[in-house]
Amino acid sequence: MRPARLTVIAAASVAAALTAVTGCSQKSDAGGDDVIKVAASDSACDVSKTEFPSGKVQIDVENKGSKVTEVYVLFPDARIVTERENIGPGTKASITAEIKAGDYEIVCKPGMKGDGIAKKVKATGKGGGEEKRSPEADAAVAAYRAYVVAQADETLPKAQAFADAVKAGDIEGAKKLYAASRIGWERTEPVAESFGDIDPKVDVREDGLEAGQDPAKDWTGWHRLEKALWADQKIGDDEKKLADTLMADLTDWQKKVGTAEITTSSMANGAKELLDEVATGKVTGEEERYSHTDLVDFKANIEGAEKAYELLKPLATKNDPELAKQLDTQFAAMTVLLDKYRTDKASYEFTSYEKLGDAEKKELSDAVSALGEPLS
């Protein structure tokens, strides 16, 4: 969960690239008239239509308000179908998703806070676009689901080792285990965030708390413990209890992640979201502001985006082989750049982000932007 930011970067083009090459057009199958238009403001979330055909759906958002906003499509149980964050005042964004027949809500969150402004909508038809998917698309979705489940399974023992160190009062030991415990989450964060009740418990920063929440009582998760370890340099009874709470919430995530709604569109959109994570939280140093382990998260986000792309590559190569080659090149270049800061090639140890100069941070930012250049 991320607080409002106005950072704009070309990384969003990668989602468009992946969407294009997987056949998930930025225009709806029936043409421009079927696009759902959302006019978001500080006090309204106006939707151009409340019923639309199921299948591939395009939502065009215009933020007419004074605050940065985010727009979600939610299942009735509040799981996220798709989302777009960090839509600045006066800007526009498009979201493409596969939506099955059923009832949903489109939610605008001005200021990216609170419950937002919800409008009930319905996707009509017999099911969705899934019956039209190719064997390659089905294989990509199945493989990606296995990947996110494996990442959750691998996270639990690493997080447990971190929690055990906290409960033992071992500050230095917990510090060494902290970043590694987050890798699986960071690789698959868009899927993890689709369960909206879990992300605020495990990954929120203090400035991401909702209005009226008390950090002393309501702030839980990794970043609360990060502050205790690096800023406060202490582990008390409260922190030990928070370690158990973190494990309970991550176990909940592990149990649920295999049931997430995954489509080729959500995979492409998820790759974009992971790159946005890098652009808005890692490059700036905001995410790991106490531990400065941002480059570990940075690497995990890039790996997660690349995994989604690799699984969609058979579709990409068939539909636009030259674009696929360019994306291959840009992902490879990003890996080479990150390896410059890898202090142990055999592990996930990176230079502390606070040691990087402005020129080095700009180089990283430009490399993320370059991932979008094949379409710009």
N, C-alpha and C positions, 0 to 999 in steps of 0.2 A: 504494500500500500504506500502510495507516494503523495506528498503534499503538492499543492499547485506550483507549477513552474511554467515559464513562458519560453523555454529553450526550443528553438526550431532547428531541425537538422535534416539533411537529405536522406537520412537512413529510412525515412518513411517510404522512399521510392522502392526499397527492396520488397516491401509487401506488395506494392503495385506490380513489381516485376514477377514475383512468385504467383500473384493472382493471375497475371496475364498468361504466364506460361503453363499454368495448370488448367487453363480453360475457364477459370472463374472470372468472367468478364466484369469490368468495372461498370458496364451497362447491363441492365437486367435483360433476360432473354427476350422479353416482349417489347423492349425499346424504352426510350426515355420517359414515356408517360407512366411507366410502372415504378419508377424510382420513388422511394418514400423520402419526402423532404421534411427535415426537422429544423424549426426555427427556435433556437435556444436563447434565452435571455436570463437576467438575474431573477426573474419572477415567473417565467413561463417556459413551457416545453410544448410548442405547437407542432402537431404532426399532420402532414397533408392527407393521410388516409389511415383509417383504423382497421381496414381489412385489405389483404393483399394475397396474391397466390403464393403458396408454399414453393420452396425450391431455392434457387439462387436469388438473393434479395440485395439490392443496393440501397443504402441509406445515405443521403446527402445532408450533412449538418452545417448550419450556419450559426455562428455565435454572434448574436446581436446585442449581447450584454456587455457589461463593464468588467466582468470577472472571467478568469479562465474556467473552462467547464469540461465535463466529461459526459459521454453519452453511452448508455448500456442498453442492450436488449436482454431481458431477464426471463427465465422460466418462471412459472407460478411459484415454485419453491425457492426463488431468489438465486438459483444458480445462474451464472453468466453464459449467455449464448455467444455474445460478442460485445466488444467495447471499443471505445476510442477515448483516450485521455489527452489532457493538455491541449485543448482546443482554445487558443487565445482569443481575446475580444476582437471582433471584426474579421476573424478568419473562418475558413471553411475546411471541412474534412469529409471524406467518403469512407463508408464501411461496407464491405461485401461479405455476406455470410450465407451458408446453407441453413435454411430454417424449415423445419418440418411443420406440418399442419398442427394447429393448436393455439392456445391462448398464451399471450406474452404481455410484457410491459416494456415500453420504451421509457427510459428514465434519464433525465438531464440533471446533472449535479453542479449548479453554479458554485464556484469556489472550490469544487471537488470535495465538498464536505456534506455531512448529513445524509438523510435518506433520499434527497433529491425530489424532483417533480416528476410524477409518473403518469403515463397515459396508457390505458389498456388497448391492446391491438390483437388482431386475430389473423393467423395464416390459414388460408382456406385450401381445400384440396384433400387428396387421399393420403398424403404422406410428406413428401419433400422431393428433393432432387436426387436422393441417394440411388434410386433405381436406374438412373441414367449414368451412374459412375462407371468408369472403365475398370477392368481388372487391375491396371496399374494404380488407380486411385484407391481401390479397396486395399491393395497390398500396402500402400503408403500409410493409410489410416491404421491398419492393423499393426504395422511395425512401429508406428509412433506411439500407439497406445501401450505396446509392450515396453517401449523406451521409457515412458513417463512412470510406469509402474516400477520398472527396474531402478530408476533414479530414486523413487520414494523408498524402496526397499533398502537401497544402499545408504540412504541418508540416516535411517533410524539408528544403526549402531554407531555411526560417527557422532550423531547428536547425543546419544546416550553417553558416550565417552566424555563429551564436553560437559554434559549435565552432571556426571559423576564427579568430575574435577571441581565443578562449582560447589557441589554438596560437600565435598571434602575440604573446602576452603583453600584449595590450591589455585591461587590467582595466576601464577606463571604457567602452570599446566593447562588451565582453562584457556588462557590467551593463545597458547600454541594450537589448541584444538578447535578454537572458535571458527576460523575461516573455513576449514575443511568440512565442518558440520553443515555449512550452508550451500555447498556446491550443487548438490542434487536439486535443491529447491530453486536455486538461481537458474539452472539449466532449463527448468520446466515451469518457471514462474507463471506464465499466462494460464496454464492449465490449473496450477495451484490456486490462482486468483479466481478461477471460475466458481470456486466454492467460497462465496463472499464472506462467510462467517469465520473462516480459518485465517485468511491472510491478515486481517487486523489484529489477530491474537499473536501471531508469530513474527511478523515482519514489519510492523509499523514503527516509525520513528516518533520521537516525542512531539515534533511539530506536525505530525500527521494525525494526532488524536482529534476526535470530534469535539466541537464546542461543548463545554460543560463537563468534559471528562477530566478527572483528576489524575495527573501522572503518577502520583504516589499510590493510587488504588487501581487505576484502569490501564496503566501501561504495562504490557507483558511482552514476552518474546525475546528474540535474539538481541535486538538493539537496546532493550532495557538492561540486559546482562552485559552487553558491550560497554555501556556507560559505567556500570558498576566496576568492571574490571579495569578499564583504562582511565576513566576520568576520576572516579571516586576511589579507586584502588582499595576496594574493600568488598568482602563477602559476608553478609549477615544472614540472619534467619529468613528475612524476606527474600533475599536472592536465592537461597537454597530452595524455598518453596516455589519460586518462579522457575527454577530448573525443572522441577517435577511438572509444573503447568505446561512448560514448553514441550516436554515429552508427551504429555497427554494430548496436546493439540496436534503435534506432528503425527502421532499414532492415528488420530482421527483422519488426518490428511491421507496417510498411507492407505487406510481402509476405503476411502472414498475415491481416490484418484483414478482407479480403474473404471469407474462408472461415468467419468467425464464425457460430455458430448464432444466428439472429435470428428472433424471433416477436413477435406483438403483446404477449404477456405479458412477454417480456424487455425490450421497449421501455418498457412501463409501469413495470416494476420498475427499469429503468435510470434513468428520470426521477426516481424516488424516491431512488435511490442518489446521483444528482448533487445533489439537494437536501440529502441527509444530508452529503455532502461539504462543502457550504456551512456547514451547521449545526455540524459537528464539527471542521472544520479551518480554515475561512476566517474565520468570525465570531470564533473564539477567537484568531486570529493564529498558530496553531501551524504551518500549512502552510509559509508563507514567512517563517519566523522571523528570517532574516538580511536578506533583501531587502525585506521588508514590501510585496511586490507582490500581497498577498492579494486585493485587489479585482479584479485582472485575472483571476485564477483564478475568483473569485466570479462575475464576469460570464460567463465561459466556461461554467461549470457551469450557470448559469441558462439560457443560450442553448441548451445541449445538451438540457436538460430540456424547454424550450419547443419545440424542434424535434421531439422525439419526440411531444409533445402535438399539435402542429400536424398531423403526419402521421396521428395517430389521430383527429383532430377529426371527419372524416366519420362515423366510427363513434360518436363521442361525441355528436355532434349528433343522430344518428338515435335513439340509445338514451336520451339524457337531455339535451335541449337546454338546459334551465335550468342544469344543472350545468356544461355546456360554457361557457355565458355567464359564469358566476361564475369559472371558471378563466381565461377570457380576461381578465376584469377584474383578477384578482390578478397574473397575469403582467405585464400592462401597468403596474400599480402598482409592481411590482418594478423594471421598466425605468426608470420615472421616478425612483425613489429612487436607483438606481445612477448615473444620469446627473448627479445632484448632485455626485458625486465624480469625474466624468470631466473631466480637465484639458484634453483635446484631443478635441473632438467628432468629428474626422475620423479618429482613431486609437484604439488601445487604451491610452491613457495615463490613469492614475488617480492620485488622491491617495495618498501613502504611508500604509499602514494604521496605522502608529504615530502618525500625527497625529490620528486620530479619537479623540474622547472616549468615555467609557462610555455616555453617552446616545445618541450616534450609533451605536455598535455595537449597543446594545439595539434601536434603531429598525430596523436591518438584520435582527437576529435575529427581531424581531416580524413583519417583512414576510415572511420565509421561513415563519414559523409560519402567517401568514395565507393562504398558498397552500393550507394544509390545511383552512381553515375551512369551505369549502363542504360538507364531509362531517361536520364535528364537530357 
